[in-house]
Amino acid sequence: GKVMKVSKMIMGKNWLHIQDGTGNPLKNHHDLVVTTMEEPEKGTIVTIEGTLSYERDFGAGYKYDVIVEDATIEK
């Protein structure tokens, strides 16, 4: 997918928002959140590998239906 946003060092990890053209933007199902220690640039096309979690709630407003955690990134 394409890296759309990078938020650095939140709760000790970098948080990425990636999109690959699937999902429905009207239902906000088109954006995948990924946590990683790596720092890809916004706009980079990446392949990720990590742990897929379902209904993950970190507290403080960080709640996700689906998230990929501790990902490694291939550019």
ABEGO torsion letter per residue (X at the ends): XBBABBBBGBGGBBBBBBBAGBEBAAAGAABBBBBBABBBBBGBBBBBBBBBBBGBBAEGGBBBABBBBGBBBBX
